[in-house]
Amino acid sequence: MNINNRPVQSINQYLQTVQRPANERVKTQSESFSAILDQKLQESREVKISKHAALRLEARNIRLDGEKLERLKSAVDRAQAKGVRDSLVVMEDVAFLVNVPNRTVITAVKQSELKENVFTNIDGAVFT
């Protein structure tokens, strides 16, 4: 039987054609939501380098490879978990001054230049 020149379908056939694309859209939307959430979480862990710190890193020949950058991120995560606002992060032979809420490295100093230096306005230190 045809209604308005369309074949009559069973309710199950109708639901399969109508619901299946909607379910696929929901699945695609949830997958894209998950991907976006993962991306945003990764971005929120990123550590920025201020212009001043970039100049200091270059002038002092300090290199941040992938492993050191991950250690720095982890140190900032730990400082953030403790409520630290400005932290001194000491890693091997380099000290980084980091504004934790902004996740921004403010300056970097090599160990050879640390002697007799005083770091002020910090409320935490992380050794990694």
N, CA, C and O atoms as a GROMACS GRO file, in nm:
protein
  512
    1MET      N    1   0.083  -0.118   0.000
    1MET     CA    2   0.000   0.000   0.000
    1MET      C    3   0.088   0.125   0.000
    1MET      O    4   0.189   0.130   0.070
    2ASN      N    5   0.051   0.224  -0.076
    2ASN     CA    6   0.128   0.348  -0.086
    2ASN      C    7   0.048   0.464  -0.032
    2ASN      O    8  -0.072   0.476  -0.057
    3ILE      N    9   0.114   0.548   0.042
    3ILE     CA   10   0.053   0.672   0.089
    3ILE      C   11   0.136   0.785   0.031
    3ILE      O   12   0.257   0.792   0.052
    4ASN      N   13   0.070   0.873  -0.042
    4ASN     CA   14   0.140   0.983  -0.108
    4ASN      C   15   0.256   0.933  -0.194
    4ASN      O   16   0.364   0.992  -0.194
    5ASN      N   17   0.233   0.826  -0.265
    5ASN     CA   18   0.330   0.765  -0.356
    5ASN      C   19   0.457   0.716  -0.285
    5ASN      O   20   0.560   0.700  -0.349
    6ARG      N   21   0.450   0.692  -0.154
    6ARG     CA   22   0.562   0.633  -0.081
    6ARG      C   23   0.519   0.496  -0.032
    6ARG      O   24   0.406   0.478   0.013
    7PRO      N   25   0.608   0.398  -0.041
    7PRO     CA   26   0.569   0.266   0.006
    7PRO      C   27   0.554   0.268   0.158
    7PRO      O   28   0.626   0.339   0.228
    8VAL      N   29   0.461   0.192   0.206
    8VAL     CA   30   0.440   0.181   0.350
    8VAL      C   31   0.544   0.087   0.406
    8VAL      O   32   0.568  -0.021   0.353
    9GLN      N   33   0.605   0.130   0.514
    9GLN     CA   34   0.706   0.048   0.578
    9GLN      C   35   0.654   0.000   0.712
    9GLN      O   36   0.563   0.059   0.770
   10SER      N   37   0.713  -0.108   0.757
   10SER     CA   38   0.680  -0.150   0.893
   10SER      C   39   0.744  -0.052   0.988
   10SER      O   40   0.839   0.019   0.952
   11ILE      N   41   0.694  -0.048   1.108
   11ILE     CA   42   0.749   0.044   1.208
   11ILE      C   43   0.897   0.015   1.232
   11ILE      O   44   0.976   0.107   1.252
   12ASN      N   45   0.935  -0.114   1.230
   12ASN     CA   46   1.076  -0.149   1.249
   12ASN      C   47   1.162  -0.098   1.136
   12ASN      O   48   1.272  -0.048   1.158
   13GLN      N   49   1.112  -0.111   1.010
   13GLN     CA   50   1.188  -0.059   0.896
   13GLN      C   51   1.203   0.092   0.908
   13GLN      O   52   1.310   0.147   0.884
   14TYR      N   53   1.096   0.157   0.946
   14TYR     CA   54   1.098   0.303   0.959
   14TYR      C   55   1.198   0.345   1.067
   14TYR      O   56   1.279   0.436   1.047
   15LEU      N   57   1.192   0.278   1.182
   15LEU     CA   58   1.282   0.313   1.290
   15LEU      C   59   1.427   0.288   1.253
   15LEU      O   60   1.516   0.364   1.292
   16GLN      N   61   1.452   0.182   1.178
   16GLN     CA   62   1.589   0.154   1.137
   16GLN      C   63   1.642   0.264   1.047
   16GLN      O   64   1.757   0.306   1.061
   17THR      N   65   1.561   0.311   0.956
   17THR     CA   66   1.609   0.416   0.866
   17THR      C   67   1.620   0.550   0.935
   17THR      O   68   1.710   0.628   0.904
   18VAL      N   69   1.531   0.578   1.028
   18VAL     CA   70   1.532   0.708   1.095
   18VAL      C   71   1.634   0.710   1.209
   18VAL      O   72   1.710   0.805   1.222
   19GLN      N   73   1.635   0.606   1.289
   19GLN     CA   74   1.720   0.608   1.408
   19GLN      C   75   1.865   0.579   1.377
   19GLN      O   76   1.953   0.634   1.443
   20ARG      N   77   1.892   0.496   1.281
   20ARG     CA   78   2.030   0.458   1.256
   20ARG      C   79   2.119   0.578   1.225
   20ARG      O   80   2.226   0.591   1.285
   21PRO      N   81   2.080   0.663   1.135
   21PRO     CA   82   2.165   0.780   1.112
   21PRO      C   83   2.180   0.867   1.237
   21PRO      O   84   2.287   0.921   1.262
   22ALA      N   85   2.072   0.880   1.314
   22ALA     CA   86   2.081   0.960   1.437
   22ALA      C   87   2.180   0.897   1.534
   22ALA      O   88   2.260   0.967   1.595
   23ASN      N   89   2.174   0.765   1.548
   23ASN     CA   90   2.269   0.696   1.636
   23ASN      C   91   2.411   0.714   1.587
   23ASN      O   92   2.504   0.735   1.666
   24GLU      N   93   2.428   0.707   1.456
   24GLU     CA   94   2.562   0.727   1.401
   24GLU      C   95   2.609   0.870   1.428
   24GLU      O   96   2.726   0.892   1.459
   25ARG      N   97   2.516   0.967   1.415
   25ARG     CA   98   2.553   1.106   1.445
   25ARG      C   99   2.593   1.120   1.591
   25ARG      O  100   2.692   1.188   1.621
   26VAL      N  101   2.520   1.058   1.681
   26VAL     CA  102   2.552   1.067   1.823
   26VAL      C  103   2.688   1.006   1.849
   26VAL      O  104   2.769   1.061   1.923
   27LYS      N  105   2.713   0.890   1.785
   27LYS     CA  106   2.843   0.825   1.803
   27LYS      C  107   2.955   0.915   1.751
   27LYS      O  108   3.057   0.932   1.817
   28THR      N  109   2.934   0.973   1.633
   28THR     CA  110   3.034   1.061   1.575
   28THR      C  111   3.053   1.184   1.663
   28THR      O  112   3.166   1.228   1.686
   29GLN      N  113   2.943   1.241   1.712
   29GLN     CA  114   2.952   1.358   1.798
   29GLN      C  115   3.024   1.325   1.928
   29GLN      O  116   3.106   1.404   1.975
   30SER      N  117   2.995   1.208   1.987
   30SER     CA  118   3.062   1.174   2.113
   30SER      C  119   3.209   1.145   2.090
   30SER      O  120   3.293   1.177   2.174
   31GLU      N  121   3.241   1.085   1.975
   31GLU     CA  122   3.383   1.062   1.944
   31GLU      C  123   3.455   1.194   1.922
   31GLU      O  124   3.567   1.212   1.969
   32SER      N  125   3.390   1.287   1.852
   32SER     CA  126   3.455   1.415   1.829
   32SER      C  127   3.463   1.494   1.960
   32SER      O  128   3.561   1.565   1.983
   33PHE      N  129   3.361   1.481   2.046
   33PHE     CA  130   3.367   1.546   2.177
   33PHE      C  131   3.484   1.492   2.256
   33PHE      O  132   3.559   1.567   2.318
   34SER      N  133   3.499   1.360   2.254
   34SER     CA  134   3.609   1.296   2.325
   34SER      C  135   3.744   1.343   2.272
   34SER      O  136   3.836   1.370   2.349
   35ALA      N  137   3.755   1.353   2.141
   35ALA     CA  138   3.880   1.400   2.080
   35ALA      C  139   3.908   1.544   2.119
   35ALA      O  140   4.022   1.580   2.150
   36ILE      N  141   3.805   1.627   2.117
   36ILE     CA  142   3.822   1.768   2.154
   36ILE      C  143   3.859   1.780   2.302
   36ILE      O  144   3.945   1.859   2.339
   37LEU      N  145   3.792   1.700   2.387
   37LEU     CA  146   3.823   1.701   2.529
   37LEU      C  147   3.969   1.661   2.553
   37LEU      O  148   4.039   1.725   2.631
   38ASP      N  149   4.013   1.554   2.487
   38ASP     CA  150   4.152   1.511   2.501
   38ASP      C  151   4.248   1.621   2.457
   38ASP      O  152   4.350   1.646   2.523
   39GLN      N  153   4.215   1.686   2.346
   39GLN     CA  154   4.300   1.794   2.295
   39GLN      C  155   4.305   1.909   2.396
   39GLN      O  156   4.413   1.962   2.423
   40LYS      N  157   4.190   1.947   2.450
   40LYS     CA  158   4.186   2.057   2.546
   40LYS      C  159   4.262   2.022   2.674
   40LYS      O  160   4.329   2.108   2.732
   41LEU      N  161   4.252   1.897   2.718
   41LEU     CA  162   4.326   1.854   2.837
   41LEU      C  163   4.476   1.861   2.812
   41LEU      O  164   4.551   1.902   2.900
   42GLN      N  165   4.518   1.821   2.694
   42GLN     CA  166   4.661   1.830   2.659
   42GLN      C  167   4.706   1.975   2.655
   42GLN      O  168   4.812   2.011   2.705
   43GLU      N  169   4.621   2.060   2.594
   43GLU     CA  170   4.654   2.202   2.587
   43GLU      C  171   4.664   2.263   2.726
   43GLU      O  172   4.748   2.349   2.751
   44SER      N  173   4.577   2.219   2.816
   44SER     CA  174   4.579   2.275   2.951
   44SER      C  175   4.705   2.234   3.027
   44SER      O  176   4.740   2.298   3.126
   45ARG      N  177   4.773   2.130   2.983
   45ARG     CA  178   4.897   2.087   3.046
   45ARG      C  179   5.019   2.156   2.985
   45ARG      O  180   5.129   2.147   3.039
   46GLU      N  181   5.000   2.223   2.874
   46GLU     CA  182   5.113   2.286   2.808
   46GLU      C  183   5.178   2.390   2.899
   46GLU      O  184   5.112   2.454   2.980
   47VAL      N  185   5.307   2.405   2.883
   47VAL     CA  186   5.382   2.506   2.956
   47VAL      C  187   5.430   2.607   2.853
   47VAL      O  188   5.492   2.571   2.752
   48LYS      N  189   5.400   2.735   2.880
   48LYS     CA  190   5.441   2.841   2.788
   48LYS      C  191   5.576   2.897   2.834
   48LYS      O  192   5.613   2.888   2.951
   49ILE      N  193   5.647   2.953   2.740
   49ILE     CA  194   5.775   3.017   2.770
   49ILE      C  195   5.758   3.166   2.742
   49ILE      O  196   5.725   3.205   2.630
   50SER      N  197   5.780   3.249   2.843
   50SER     CA  198   5.768   3.393   2.822
   50SER      C  199   5.880   3.441   2.729
   50SER      O  200   5.979   3.371   2.707
   51LYS      N  201   5.862   3.559   2.676
   51LYS     CA  202   5.963   3.616   2.587
   51LYS      C  203   6.097   3.630   2.661
   51LYS      O  204   6.203   3.599   2.607
   52HIS      N  205   6.090   3.678   2.784
   52HIS     CA  206   6.210   3.693   2.866
   52HIS      C  207   6.279   3.557   2.886
   52HIS      O  208   6.401   3.546   2.872
   53ALA      N  209   6.200   3.456   2.920
   53ALA     CA  210   6.257   3.323   2.942
   53ALA      C  211   6.317   3.267   2.814
   53ALA      O  212   6.422   3.203   2.818
   54ALA      N  213   6.252   3.291   2.701
   54ALA     CA  214   6.306   3.243   2.573
   54ALA      C  215   6.442   3.306   2.545
   54ALA      O  216   6.533   3.239   2.496
   55LEU      N  217   6.454   3.434   2.575
   55LEU     CA  218   6.583   3.501   2.557
   55LEU      C  219   6.688   3.443   2.650
   55LEU      O  220   6.802   3.422   2.609
   56ARG      N  221   6.650   3.415   2.775
   56ARG     CA  222   6.744   3.357   2.872
   56ARG      C  223   6.784   3.215   2.830
   56ARG      O  224   6.902   3.179   2.841
   57LEU      N  225   6.688   3.136   2.785
   57LEU     CA  226   6.720   3.000   2.740
   57LEU      C  227   6.821   3.004   2.626
   57LEU      O  228   6.917   2.926   2.622
   58GLU      N  229   6.798   3.095   2.533
   58GLU     CA  230   6.889   3.106   2.418
   58GLU      C  231   7.025   3.159   2.461
   58GLU      O  232   7.128   3.103   2.422
   59ALA      N  233   7.027   3.265   2.540
   59ALA     CA  234   7.153   3.326   2.582
   59ALA      C  235   7.237   3.231   2.668
   59ALA      O  236   7.360   3.233   2.661
   60ARG      N  237   7.170   3.148   2.747
   60ARG     CA  238   7.241   3.057   2.837
   60ARG      C  239   7.258   2.918   2.777
   60ARG      O  240   7.302   2.825   2.844
   61ASN      N  241   7.221   2.905   2.651
   61ASN     CA  242   7.236   2.779   2.578
   61ASN      C  243   7.169   2.662   2.652
   61ASN      O  244   7.226   2.555   2.666
   62ILE      N  245   7.046   2.686   2.697
   62ILE     CA  246   6.968   2.584   2.766
   62ILE      C  247   6.871   2.524   2.665
   62ILE      O  248   6.792   2.595   2.604
   63ARG      N  249   6.877   2.395   2.649
   63ARG     CA  250   6.790   2.325   2.554
   63ARG      C  251   6.685   2.244   2.629
   63ARG      O  252   6.717   2.173   2.724
   64LEU      N  253   6.561   2.255   2.585
   64LEU     CA  254   6.452   2.176   2.642
   64LEU      C  255   6.409   2.073   2.538
   64LEU      O  256   6.337   2.106   2.444
   65ASP      N  257   6.453   1.950   2.556
   65ASP     CA  258   6.408   1.844   2.465
   65ASP      C  259   6.273   1.791   2.515
   65ASP      O  260   6.221   1.839   2.616
   66GLY      N  261   6.217   1.695   2.445
   66GLY     CA  262   6.086   1.641   2.479
   66GLY      C  263   6.078   1.586   2.620
   66GLY      O  264   5.980   1.608   2.690
   67GLU      N  265   6.181   1.513   2.662
   67GLU     CA  266   6.181   1.452   2.795
   67GLU      C  267   6.188   1.560   2.905
   67GLU      O  268   6.117   1.550   3.005
   68LYS      N  269   6.272   1.660   2.886
   68LYS     CA  270   6.283   1.767   2.986
   68LYS      C  271   6.155   1.850   2.991
   68LYS      O  272   6.112   1.892   3.098
   69LEU      N  273   6.095   1.872   2.876
   69LEU     CA  274   5.971   1.947   2.873
   69LEU      C  275   5.860   1.871   2.945
   69LEU      O  276   5.778   1.931   3.015
   70GLU      N  277   5.856   1.741   2.928
   70GLU     CA  278   5.757   1.659   2.998
   70GLU      C  279   5.781   1.661   3.149
   70GLU      O  280   5.686   1.666   3.227
   71ARG      N  281   5.907   1.658   3.190
   71ARG     CA  282   5.940   1.668   3.333
   71ARG      C  283   5.899   1.804   3.389
   71ARG      O  284   5.851   1.814   3.502
   72LEU      N  285   5.918   1.908   3.310
   72LEU     CA  286   5.878   2.043   3.352
   72LEU      C  287   5.726   2.050   3.367
   72LEU      O  288   5.676   2.106   3.465
   73LYS      N  289   5.652   1.993   3.272
   73LYS     CA  290   5.505   1.989   3.281
   73LYS      C  291   5.462   1.915   3.407
   73LYS      O  292   5.371   1.960   3.477
   74SER      N  293   5.526   1.803   3.434
   74SER     CA  294   5.492   1.724   3.552
   74SER      C  295   5.520   1.803   3.680
   74SER      O  296   5.441   1.798   3.774
   75ALA      N  297   5.631   1.876   3.683
   75ALA     CA  298   5.665   1.957   3.800
   75ALA      C  299   5.561   2.067   3.820
   75ALA      O  300   5.522   2.095   3.934
   76VAL      N  301   5.517   2.129   3.712
   76VAL     CA  302   5.415   2.234   3.721
   76VAL      C  303   5.283   2.173   3.768
   76VAL      O  304   5.211   2.233   3.848
   77ASP      N  305   5.250   2.053   3.718
   77ASP     CA  306   5.130   1.983   3.764
   77ASP      C  307   5.134   1.960   3.915
   77ASP      O  308   5.036   1.983   3.985
   78ARG      N  309   5.250   1.915   3.964
   78ARG     CA  310   5.263   1.888   4.108
   78ARG      C  311   5.252   2.016   4.189
   78ARG      O  312   5.189   2.017   4.295
   79ALA      N  313   5.315   2.123   4.141
   79ALA     CA  314   5.306   2.252   4.210
   79ALA      C  315   5.162   2.302   4.212
   79ALA      O  316   5.114   2.355   4.312
   80GLN      N  317   5.094   2.286   4.099
   80GLN     CA  318   4.954   2.330   4.089
   80GLN      C  319   4.866   2.252   4.186
   80GLN      O  320   4.775   2.309   4.247
   81ALA      N  321   4.891   2.123   4.198
   81ALA     CA  322   4.812   2.039   4.289
   81ALA      C  323   4.828   2.083   4.434
   81ALA      O  324   4.738   2.063   4.515
   82LYS      N  325   4.941   2.143   4.467
   82LYS     CA  326   4.966   2.191   4.604
   82LYS      C  327   4.924   2.336   4.624
   82LYS      O  328   4.937   2.390   4.734
   83GLY      N  329   4.873   2.399   4.518
   83GLY     CA  330   4.827   2.537   4.531
   83GLY      C  331   4.937   2.641   4.521
   83GLY      O  332   4.917   2.755   4.562
   84VAL      N  333   5.051   2.604   4.468
   84VAL     CA  334   5.163   2.696   4.454
   84VAL      C  335   5.132   2.795   4.342
   84VAL      O  336   5.076   2.758   4.239
   85ARG      N  337   5.170   2.920   4.364
   85ARG     CA  338   5.148   3.022   4.260
   85ARG      C  339   5.275   3.048   4.179
   85ARG      O  340   5.270   3.048   4.056
   86ASP      N  341   5.385   3.069   4.245
   86ASP     CA  342   5.513   3.093   4.178
   86ASP      C  343   5.614   2.994   4.232
   86ASP      O  344   5.642   2.990   4.352
   87SER      N  345   5.668   2.914   4.142
   87SER     CA  346   5.753   2.803   4.186
   87SER      C  347   5.891   2.809   4.122
   87SER      O  348   5.909   2.855   4.009
   88LEU      N  349   5.986   2.761   4.199
   88LEU     CA  350   6.119   2.737   4.146
   88LEU      C  351   6.124   2.588   4.113
   88LEU      O  352   6.107   2.504   4.201
   89VAL      N  353   6.147   2.556   3.986
   89VAL     CA  354   6.158   2.417   3.944
   89VAL      C  355   6.304   2.390   3.912
   89VAL      O  356   6.361   2.450   3.821
   90VAL      N  357   6.364   2.298   3.990
   90VAL     CA  358   6.504   2.265   3.971
   90VAL      C  359   6.512   2.129   3.903
   90VAL      O  360   6.463   2.029   3.954
   91MET      N  361   6.577   2.129   3.787
   91MET     CA  362   6.589   2.007   3.708
   91MET      C  363   6.734   1.996   3.662
   91MET      O  364   6.783   2.078   3.585
   92GLU      N  365   6.802   1.892   3.710
   92GLU     CA  366   6.942   1.868   3.676
   92GLU      C  367   7.024   1.993   3.702
   92GLU      O  368   7.043   2.031   3.817
   93ASP      N  369   7.072   2.058   3.598
   93ASP     CA  370   7.160   2.174   3.615
   93ASP      C  371   7.092   2.306   3.580
   93ASP      O  372   7.159   2.405   3.553
   94VAL      N  373   6.957   2.306   3.578
   94VAL     CA  374   6.884   2.427   3.541
   94VAL      C  375   6.772   2.453   3.643
   94VAL      O  376   6.707   2.361   3.692
   95ALA      N  377   6.752   2.581   3.673
   95ALA     CA  378   6.640   2.622   3.758
   95ALA      C  379   6.548   2.709   3.674
   95ALA      O  380   6.592   2.799   3.603
   96PHE      N  381   6.419   2.679   3.685
   96PHE     CA  382   6.318   2.755   3.612
   96PHE      C  383   6.229   2.825   3.714
   96PHE      O  384   6.188   2.764   3.812
   97LEU      N  385   6.200   2.951   3.691
   97LEU     CA  386   6.102   3.022   3.771
   97LEU      C  387   5.972   3.019   3.691
   97LEU      O  388   5.967   3.067   3.578
   98VAL      N  389   5.866   2.961   3.751
   98VAL     CA  390   5.742   2.936   3.679
   98VAL      C  391   5.624   2.999   3.751
   98VAL      O  392   5.607   2.982   3.872
   99ASN      N  393   5.543   3.073   3.676
   99ASN     CA  394   5.414   3.119   3.728
   99ASN      C  395   5.318   3.003   3.704
   99ASN      O  396   5.281   2.975   3.590
  100VAL      N  397   5.278   2.937   3.810
  100VAL     CA  398   5.202   2.812   3.801
  100VAL      C  399   5.060   2.832   3.745
  100VAL      O  400   5.021   2.758   3.655
  101PRO      N  401   4.980   2.930   3.795
  101PRO     CA  402   4.845   2.943   3.741
  101PRO      C  403   4.843   2.967   3.589
  101PRO      O  404   4.753   2.918   3.520
  102ASN      N  405   4.940   3.041   3.539
  102ASN     CA  406   4.948   3.068   3.395
  102ASN      C  407   5.031   2.963   3.321
  102ASN      O  408   5.037   2.963   3.198
  103ARG      N  409   5.094   2.874   3.397
  103ARG     CA  410   5.179   2.768   3.341
  103ARG      C  411   5.283   2.829   3.246
  103ARG      O  412   5.302   2.782   3.134
  104THR      N  413   5.349   2.934   3.295
  104THR     CA  414   5.444   3.008   3.214
  104THR      C  415   5.581   3.013   3.281
  104THR      O  416   5.592   3.052   3.398
  105VAL      N  417   5.684   2.974   3.207
  105VAL     CA  418   5.821   2.986   3.255
  105VAL      C  419   5.860   3.133   3.242
  105VAL      O  420   5.850   3.192   3.134
  106ILE      N  421   5.906   3.190   3.352
  106ILE     CA  422   5.939   3.332   3.355
  106ILE      C  423   6.087   3.355   3.326
  106ILE      O  424   6.124   3.450   3.257
  107THR      N  425   6.171   3.267   3.380
  107THR     CA  426   6.314   3.274   3.351
  107THR      C  427   6.378   3.139   3.377
  107THR      O  428   6.318   3.051   3.439
  108ALA      N  429   6.499   3.124   3.329
  108ALA     CA  430   6.575   3.000   3.347
  108ALA      C  431   6.720   3.036   3.375
  108ALA      O  432   6.775   3.128   3.316
  109VAL      N  433   6.780   2.962   3.467
  109VAL     CA  434   6.918   2.988   3.509
  109VAL      C  435   6.993   2.856   3.516
  109VAL      O  436   6.941   2.758   3.568
  110LYS      N  437   7.116   2.854   3.464
  110LYS     CA  438   7.200   2.736   3.475
  110LYS      C  439   7.260   2.728   3.615
  110LYS      O  440   7.273   2.828   3.684
  111GLN      N  441   7.297   2.606   3.654
  111GLN     CA  442   7.353   2.583   3.787
  111GLN      C  443   7.478   2.667   3.809
  111GLN      O  444   7.500   2.718   3.918
  112SER      N  445   7.560   2.680   3.706
  112SER     CA  446   7.684   2.758   3.720
  112SER      C  447   7.657   2.904   3.754
  112SER      O  448   7.743   2.972   3.809
  113GLU      N  449   7.536   2.953   3.722
  113GLU     CA  450   7.500   3.091   3.751
  113GLU      C  451   7.416   3.104   3.879
  113GLU      O  452   7.378   3.215   3.918
  114LEU      N  453   7.386   2.991   3.944
  114LEU     CA  454   7.300   2.991   4.062
  114LEU      C  455   7.372   3.037   4.188
  114LEU      O  456   7.307   3.081   4.283
  115LYS      N  457   7.502   3.026   4.190
  115LYS     CA  458   7.577   3.059   4.310
  115LYS      C  459   7.548   3.203   4.353
  115LYS      O  460   7.559   3.297   4.274
  116GLU      N  461   7.512   3.217   4.478
  116GLU     CA  462   7.483   3.345   4.541
  116GLU      C  463   7.362   3.416   4.482
  116GLU      O  464   7.342   3.534   4.510
  117ASN      N  465   7.281   3.348   4.401
  117ASN     CA  466   7.156   3.406   4.354
  117ASN      C  467   7.049   3.389   4.459
  117ASN      O  468   7.048   3.290   4.533
  118VAL      N  469   6.959   3.484   4.466
  118VAL     CA  470   6.847   3.477   4.557
  118VAL      C  471   6.721   3.481   4.473
  118VAL      O  472   6.704   3.569   4.388
  119PHE      N  473   6.631   3.385   4.497
  119PHE     CA  474   6.502   3.383   4.429
  119PHE      C  475   6.398   3.434   4.527
  119PHE      O  476   6.381   3.379   4.636
  120THR      N  477   6.328   3.539   4.488
  120THR     CA  478   6.227   3.597   4.574
  120THR      C  479   6.089   3.577   4.513
  120THR      O  480   6.074   3.542   4.397
  121ASN      N  481   5.990   3.601   4.594
  121ASN     CA  482   5.850   3.594   4.551
  121ASN      C  483   5.811   3.457   4.497
  121ASN      O  484   5.733   3.446   4.402
  122ILE      N  485   5.866   3.352   4.557
  122ILE     CA  486   5.820   3.217   4.523
  122ILE      C  487   5.753   3.159   4.647
  122ILE      O  488   5.788   3.193   4.760
  123ASP      N  489   5.658   3.073   4.624
  123ASP     CA  490   5.593   3.009   4.739
  123ASP      C  491   5.601   2.858   4.731
  123ASP      O  492   5.524   2.787   4.797
  124GLY      N  493   5.694   2.808   4.649
  124GLY     CA  494   5.714   2.666   4.641
  124GLY      C  495   5.833   2.633   4.553
  124GLY      O  496   5.877   2.713   4.471
  125ALA      N  497   5.884   2.513   4.573
  125ALA     CA  498   5.995   2.465   4.491
  125ALA      C  499   5.969   2.318   4.458
  125ALA      O  500   5.920   2.242   4.542
  126VAL      N  501   6.003   2.280   4.336
  126VAL     CA  502   5.989   2.142   4.293
  126VAL      C  503   6.124   2.098   4.240
  126VAL      O  504   6.183   2.164   4.155
  127PHE      N  505   6.172   1.986   4.292
  127PHE     CA  506   6.298   1.928   4.244
  127PHE      C  507   6.264   1.807   4.162
  127PHE      O  508   6.196   1.716   4.211
  128THR      N  509   6.309   1.803   4.040
  128THR     CA  510   6.279   1.693   3.952
  128THR      C  511   6.402   1.640   3.881
  128THR      O  512   6.392   1.546   3.802
   0.00000   0.00000   0.00000
